[in-house]
Amino acid sequence: MPNLVVILGSGYTGRYLAGALTEESRRFAATSREPDRNLAHFPSDQRIRFDLTHPETWPNVPQEVDLLWCFPAAPIELVRRFAATANLSSCRVVVLGSTSAYNVIESQQYPPPWIDETAPIDQVKPRVQGEEFLRMTCGAIVLRVAGIYGPGRNPLDWIRSGRVGPSRKYVNLIHVEDLAAICLAALEQGRSGEVYNVSDGTPRTWEEVCRKAHELWHVISLPRTSADDSGKRVDTGKLTKELGVRIQHPDLYRALEQVKDQL
Ligand SMILES: NC(=O)c1ccc[n+]([C@@H]2O[C@H](COP(=O)([O-])OP(=O)(O)OC[C@H]3O[C@@H](n4cnc5c(N)ncnc54)[C@H](OP(=O)(O)O)[C@@H]3O)[C@@H](O)[C@H]2O)c1
């Protein structure tokens, strides 16, 4: 029988992982720091209280499970101690990292260069230290994930609120349903100790997204207040080749049309 899957830190992505695991009839449990409040939608035997900053909760996570780590793996000292306690080296572990790990050297090149998994990372960032420890010491598979959007996390709202505006900066996005499917593909087929970039494969400028948002939904962008850098263009060739992933939401604007009516 396949191992129990534990969603370690079940927030936004965790919800969709639970849906995808249910569809695949995989046994799973999810953790929360406040399971009775945040995981009330799961049966009680699928809820685990776990808080990385409270070692007394660590034994609640069963051993020899498949683990989907869905919150920043920091600070390193706690990550190290938890990995030893939970014997993570004997588990399949997928860690959701971020494309912000890439340490983009300011370049005059525009559009910015494509970034694959061999690009330099910022080892000063606490979460990057945790991810690299889990990858190199426990054989975890690290996903470097682009901006997550989906129902209730709508880039059109980010434009309306002025959190982003029409700039030449490149943005890489991934629909949360695609991310959930990719996490499961990584669990099944990912190579231990490897890194995979995760996005829908099409970097876009915020200028383009804002223009389309105005054309299609009359969304008004707020004027930009500060100069932006050029962003990144994330290469997802390895994801497609090695994990055989087919993105279900490659067309951002079609996906946004659906997302705008979903909660
Ligand atoms: N949002 C993005 O655009 C984006 C982009 C790239 C990468 N990522 C990364 O992808 C991962 C998933 O993102 P998400 O947006 O789904 O995250 P999320 O909604 O914040 O869910 C993570 C959950 O983990 C739990 N958690 C947080 N700190 C914890 C700790 N110290 N110990 C135990 N549990 C803890 C929290 O649940 P409880 O409060 O119930 O404990 C939280 O809701 C995160 O690592 C995130 O940084 C996000």
The ligand as an ORCA input file, in Angstrom:
! r2SCAN-3c Opt
* xyz 0 1
  N       2.082     32.672     -2.343
  C       2.931     32.625     -3.346
  O       2.754     33.277     -4.370
  C       4.154     31.739     -3.250
  C       5.088     31.781     -4.276
  C       6.176     30.927     -4.215
  C       6.338     30.058     -3.145
  N       5.419     30.054     -2.139
  C       5.612     29.101     -1.031
  O       4.817     27.948     -1.283
  C       4.403     27.388     -0.025
  C       2.875     27.262     -0.017
  O       2.332     28.560     -0.165
  P       0.873     28.890      0.371
  O       0.596     30.252     -0.113
  O      -0.047     27.775      0.090
  O       1.168     28.951      1.943
  P       0.151     29.255      3.121
  O      -1.228     29.522      2.619
  O       0.799     30.280      4.013
  O       0.103     27.851      3.903
  C       1.146     27.378      4.702
  C       0.566     26.968      6.055
  O       1.622     26.421      6.858
  C       1.302     26.595      8.217
  N       2.516     27.087      8.887
  C       3.097     28.304      8.775
  N       4.171     28.396      9.573
  C       4.283     27.209     10.204
  C       5.199     26.698     11.176
  N       6.193     27.435     11.676
  N       5.027     25.430     11.621
  C       4.005     24.682     11.141
  N       3.107     25.104     10.232
  C       3.249     26.368      9.765
  C       0.162     27.631      8.298
  O      -1.037     26.956      8.657
  P      -1.616     27.052     10.175
  O      -1.731     28.508     10.479
  O      -2.930     26.344     10.070
  O      -0.603     26.331     11.024
  C       0.037     28.142      6.864
  O      -1.285     28.429      6.521
  C       4.970     28.301      1.060
  O       6.211     27.811      1.495
  C       5.169     29.615      0.327
  O       6.145     30.434      0.922
  C       4.335     30.869     -2.158
*
